[in-house]
Amino acid sequence: EYMGEPVILNLEKNKRLFSKDYTETHYSPDGREITTSPPVQDHCYYHGHIQNDADSNAVIKACDGLNGYFKNNGEMYIIEPLKLSDGEAHAVFKYESLEKEDETPKTCGVIHYFGESDEPIKKTSKLFVNPEKEEEYFGIEKYIELYMVIDNLVYRKYSRSIGKVRMRISEILNYVNLYYQALDIHVLLVGLEVWSDEDKILINGSSIDSAKSFAKWRYSDLLKRKMNDNAQLLTGIHFDAGVLGIAFIGGMCNDFISVGVVQDNSIQAVLIAAIMTHELGHNLGMNHDTDSCTCNTGPCIMKAALDFNPPYQFSDCSYQDYQNFIMTENAQCILNDTLTTDIVPTAICGNGFVEEGEECDCGPSKVCRFRQC
């Protein structure tokens, strides 16, 4: 409950986070590449809304208590377990009451063209869809097969634990998928790579140089061993000029430039997800919003300056840029219907969620003494 009023969340498990061919790669201390195909377990990521409020939304991680947020009447509320409790007590508070980590205005870097990729873009920028079929085309579900790379700084930040890194990325992508629901896009994780021994490219204060280096690595190394539509690098490096992320505009599906780089600068996963959603937006042809661009609830996702308040929606300008982009051959890779892991985990008694095989689940034993089902 919040402010003495019960808050009932209707939640649905997000079953489209991982592809069936999901792999994880890390490196031994001597630099040997180790790739596995681990079973995706403890899948506990949900989307939903407040009961009887269709305009609200919620993003929840239900591992080790409830973490996430719900939005009601334009206000964003954070929910998280109380650290000193037994896991049953949670804190709910307004997002704006959080202590701001850094109020300095941040920016996003964009790259329009780069080297040898310039020519392929020009060659394929012709219309692919018959204008009469536009509406049908936009309604088709689309899939971005995403490969996530974690640099050495971020790996060390999460206690050199692959499990903690996986959970962090899953939480971020759960938010990203909520943002992209409006565009009928599912962002699927096909691979997670952790540079556990050392970085495989030079990452420095120049966001442009780092993005170019990452793009070259994807083309010359990654694509030879793991196909993907797009790769995003999560880095612990602080870029010059307050840049939090950078991407190539219209780069999606292009072997040379379908990449973005995102700085892991906040403990709040929703803020990192907002940056990644923004950079993927650039890859999908979206430019920065101008003053004439609007969205129903601000701030808009593609605004150039990023601050502590996470955005909620794409603007009318972003929709137009995106529609123009997917009408060309550049975007064809996101139209293939990939296989996702339709995860149905073993039902866990006492977690408060009614799962397959259960008629009810009232929660932990202490709760069930008073609220039996």
C-alpha positions in Angstrom: 0.0 0.0 0.0 1.0 3.6 -0.4 -0.2 6.6 1.7 -2.6 4.2 3.4 -4.2 3.1 0.1 -3.8 -0.4 -1.3 -2.1 -0.5 -4.7 -2.9 -3.6 -6.7 -0.6 -4.3 -9.7 -1.8 -6.5 -12.5 1.5 -8.0 -13.8 2.3 -10.2 -16.8 5.6 -12.1 -17.1 7.9 -10.7 -19.8 8.7 -13.9 -21.7 10.6 -12.2 -24.5 13.9 -11.2 -23.0 16.0 -14.0 -24.2 16.3 -15.8 -27.6 16.4 -19.6 -27.7 20.0 -19.5 -28.9 21.1 -17.2 -26.0 24.8 -17.5 -25.2 27.1 -16.0 -22.6 30.8 -15.3 -23.2 33.5 -14.4 -20.8 37.3 -14.8 -20.7 39.7 -16.7 -18.6 42.6 -14.8 -16.9 44.9 -15.9 -19.7 42.5 -14.5 -22.3 40.8 -17.7 -23.5 37.2 -17.1 -24.8 34.7 -19.2 -22.9 31.1 -19.4 -24.4 28.3 -21.3 -22.8 24.5 -21.7 -23.4 23.2 -21.5 -19.8 19.5 -22.3 -19.1 17.7 -19.1 -18.3 16.4 -19.6 -14.8 14.7 -17.5 -12.1 12.9 -15.5 -14.8 11.2 -12.9 -12.8 10.6 -9.8 -14.9 7.2 -8.3 -15.3 5.2 -5.6 -17.0 1.8 -4.4 -16.1 -0.4 -1.7 -14.7 -2.4 -0.6 -11.6 -5.7 -2.4 -11.4 -8.5 -0.3 -12.9 -6.1 2.2 -14.3 -5.3 1.6 -18.0 -3.2 4.7 -18.2 -0.8 3.6 -15.5 2.2 1.2 -16.0 4.6 -0.9 -14.0 7.9 -2.6 -14.4 8.8 -5.1 -11.7 11.7 -7.5 -10.9 10.4 -10.1 -8.5 13.7 -11.8 -7.6 14.8 -11.3 -3.9 11.7 -9.1 -3.2 10.1 -6.6 -5.5 12.2 -4.0 -7.3 10.9 -1.6 -9.9 8.4 1.2 -10.4 4.8 2.0 -11.1 3.5 5.2 -12.7 0.2 6.7 -11.6 -1.4 10.1 -12.5 1.9 11.2 -14.0 3.9 10.4 -10.9 6.6 7.7 -10.8 6.9 5.6 -7.7 9.8 3.3 -6.8 9.3 0.1 -4.9 12.2 -1.8 -3.3 12.8 -4.2 -0.4 13.8 -2.8 2.9 17.5 -3.8 3.3 17.2 -4.8 7.0 13.9 -6.7 6.7 13.3 -10.4 6.1 12.3 -9.7 2.4 8.6 -9.2 3.1 8.6 -5.5 3.9 9.1 -3.0 1.0 9.5 0.8 0.7 7.4 2.8 -1.8 8.4 6.4 -2.5 8.2 9.0 -5.2 11.0 8.9 -7.7 11.5 12.6 -7.3 12.4 12.1 -3.6 15.5 10.1 -4.5 18.8 11.8 -3.8 20.0 12.9 -7.2 23.3 11.3 -8.1 24.4 14.1 -10.4 22.3 17.0 -11.6 24.7 18.2 -14.2 23.0 18.2 -17.6 24.1 15.3 -19.8 24.1 14.9 -23.5 24.0 12.2 -26.2 26.5 11.9 -29.0 25.4 10.9 -32.5 27.3 9.8 -35.6 25.7 10.0 -39.0 28.3 8.2 -41.2 31.6 6.6 -40.6 34.2 5.4 -43.1 33.4 2.4 -45.3 29.8 2.2 -43.9 28.9 5.4 -45.8 28.5 3.6 -49.2 26.4 0.7 -48.1 23.9 3.0 -46.5 23.5 5.1 -49.6 23.0 2.0 -51.7 20.2 0.6 -49.6 18.2 3.7 -48.8 15.5 3.1 -51.3 11.9 2.4 -50.4 11.1 -1.2 -49.6 7.4 -1.1 -48.8 4.6 -0.3 -51.1 3.0 2.9 -49.7 -0.4 1.3 -49.9 0.7 -1.4 -47.4 2.2 1.1 -44.9 -0.4 0.6 -42.1 -0.2 -3.2 -42.3 3.6 -3.0 -42.3 3.8 -0.9 -39.2 1.5 -3.2 -37.3 3.8 -6.2 -37.7 5.7 -7.3 -34.6 9.4 -6.5 -35.0 12.4 -8.1 -33.2 15.8 -6.6 -32.4 18.2 -9.4 -31.7 20.5 -7.6 -29.3 24.0 -8.6 -28.2 25.2 -6.9 -25.0 28.8 -6.3 -24.2 30.0 -5.4 -20.7 33.4 -3.8 -20.3 35.9 -4.6 -17.6 35.1 -1.6 -15.4 31.4 -2.6 -15.2 32.3 -6.2 -14.6 34.5 -5.1 -11.6 31.7 -2.8 -10.5 29.4 -5.8 -10.0 31.9 -7.7 -7.9 33.3 -9.7 -10.8 30.1 -11.7 -10.8 28.6 -12.9 -14.1 25.3 -13.6 -12.3 25.1 -10.0 -11.0 25.9 -8.7 -14.5 23.2 -10.9 -16.1 20.6 -9.7 -13.5 21.5 -6.0 -14.1 21.2 -6.4 -17.9 17.9 -8.3 -17.6 16.5 -5.5 -15.4 17.6 -2.8 -17.9 16.2 -4.7 -20.9 12.9 -5.2 -19.1 12.5 -1.4 -19.0 13.7 -1.0 -22.6 11.1 -3.5 -23.8 8.4 -1.5 -22.1 9.4 1.7 -23.9 9.4 -0.1 -27.3 6.0 -1.7 -26.9 4.6 1.4 -28.4 6.5 0.6 -31.7 5.6 -3.1 -31.7 9.3 -3.9 -31.1 10.6 -6.6 -28.9 14.3 -6.4 -27.9 15.6 -9.9 -27.4 19.0 -10.7 -25.8 20.8 -13.2 -28.1 24.1 -12.9 -26.3 25.9 -11.4 -23.3 29.6 -10.9 -23.4 31.7 -9.9 -20.4 35.2 -8.6 -20.9 36.3 -10.2 -17.7 40.0 -10.2 -18.3 40.5 -6.9 -20.2 38.8 -4.7 -22.7 39.0 -5.9 -26.3 39.0 -2.4 -27.7 40.3 1.0 -26.6 37.6 2.8 -24.6 38.6 6.3 -23.5 37.1 9.7 -22.8 36.2 10.2 -26.5 32.7 8.8 -27.0 33.1 9.0 -30.8 36.4 7.1 -30.9 35.0 4.5 -28.5 31.9 4.0 -30.6 34.0 3.7 -33.8 36.3 1.2 -32.2 33.3 -0.9 -30.9 31.7 -0.8 -34.4 34.9 -2.1 -35.9 35.2 -4.9 -33.3 31.6 -6.0 -34.0 32.2 -6.2 -37.7 35.7 -7.9 -37.6 35.2 -10.1 -34.6 31.7 -10.5 -33.2 29.7 -11.1 -36.4 32.0 -14.0 -37.3 31.0 -16.0 -34.3 27.5 -14.6 -33.3 24.9 -13.1 -35.6 23.0 -10.1 -34.2 21.0 -7.2 -35.4 22.6 -4.7 -33.0 25.3 -4.6 -30.3 25.3 -2.3 -27.3 28.4 -1.7 -25.1 27.8 -0.9 -21.4 30.9 0.9 -20.1 32.1 2.3 -16.8 34.2 5.0 -18.6 33.1 8.6 -18.1 33.1 10.3 -21.5 34.2 13.9 -22.1 31.6 16.7 -22.3 29.0 15.0 -20.2 28.1 12.4 -22.9 26.2 9.5 -21.5 25.7 7.5 -24.7 26.4 7.6 -28.4 25.1 5.7 -31.5 25.0 5.8 -35.3 21.8 7.3 -36.7 20.1 4.8 -39.0 22.7 2.1 -38.3 20.3 -0.7 -37.4 21.0 -4.0 -39.4 24.1 -2.5 -40.9 27.2 -4.8 -40.4 29.4 -1.8 -40.0 27.5 0.6 -37.7 24.7 -1.2 -35.9 26.0 -0.3 -32.4 25.6 2.0 -29.5 27.7 2.8 -26.4 26.0 3.5 -23.0 27.6 4.7 -19.8 26.6 2.8 -16.6 26.4 5.9 -14.5 23.5 5.3 -12.1 22.3 2.7 -9.7 18.8 3.2 -11.1 18.3 0.7 -13.9 15.5 2.8 -15.3 17.9 5.6 -16.1 20.4 3.3 -17.9 17.4 1.8 -19.8 16.4 5.3 -20.8 19.8 6.0 -22.3 19.9 2.6 -24.1 16.4 3.2 -25.5 17.6 6.6 -26.7 20.7 5.1 -28.4 18.7 2.3 -30.0 16.3 5.0 -31.2 19.2 6.6 -33.1 20.0 3.3 -34.6 16.4 3.1 -35.8 16.7 6.4 -37.6 15.5 8.8 -34.9 17.1 12.2 -34.5 17.1 14.4 -31.4 13.9 16.1 -30.7 13.6 19.8 -31.5 11.4 22.3 -29.6 8.5 21.6 -32.0 8.4 17.9 -31.1 5.8 16.8 -28.6 4.7 13.7 -26.7 1.7 13.1 -24.4 3.7 13.0 -21.2 7.1 14.5 -20.9 10.0 14.3 -21.0 10.3 12.7 -24.5 12.8 9.8 -25.0 14.8 11.4 -27.8 15.4 14.8 -26.2 19.1 15.8 -26.6 19.7 16.7 -23.0 19.4 13.9 -20.5 18.7 14.5 -16.8 17.7 12.7 -13.6 14.0 12.4 -14.7 13.5 9.3 -16.9 11.5 9.9 -20.1 8.2 8.2 -20.8 7.3 8.3 -24.6 8.6 8.8 -28.1 7.6 12.1 -29.6 5.7 12.6 -32.8 9.0 13.5 -34.5 10.5 10.2 -33.4 7.6 8.2 -34.7 8.0 10.0 -38.1 11.7 9.4 -38.2 11.2 5.7 -37.3 8.5 5.2 -39.9 10.7 6.7 -42.6 13.5 4.4 -41.6 11.7 1.1 -41.6 10.1 1.9 -45.0 13.6 1.3 -46.4 15.6 -1.8 -46.9 17.9 -0.8 -44.1 15.5 -2.1 -41.5 14.8 -5.6 -42.9 16.6 -7.5 -40.2 14.1 -6.6 -37.5 11.2 -8.1 -39.4 12.3 -11.7 -39.0 10.4 -13.5 -36.3 13.1 -15.0 -34.1 12.6 -17.8 -31.6 12.2 -16.6 -28.1 12.5 -18.6 -24.9 8.9 -19.0 -23.8 10.1 -19.5 -20.2 7.7 -21.4 -17.9 9.7 -21.8 -14.7 8.9 -24.3 -12.0 6.2 -22.8 -9.8 7.7 -21.4 -6.6 5.3 -21.6 -3.7 5.3 -18.5 -1.5 6.4 -15.9 -3.9 3.0 -14.2 -4.2 2.6 -14.9 -7.9 0.1 -17.5 -9.4 2.3 -19.5 -11.8 1.6 -22.5 -14.0 0.3 -25.4 -11.9 -0.8 -23.2 -9.0 -4.4 -22.3 -8.2 -3.3 -19.5 -5.8 -0.2 -18.2 -4.0 -0.8 -16.0 -1.0 2.9 -15.2 -0.5 5.3 -16.0 2.3 4.2 -18.2 5.2 3.9 -15.2 7.6 1.4 -13.6 5.2 -0.5 -16.8 4.5 -1.4 -17.1 8.2 -3.6 -14.1 7.8 -4.5 -14.3 4.1 -5.0 -17.9 3.2 -6.2 -19.1 -0.2 
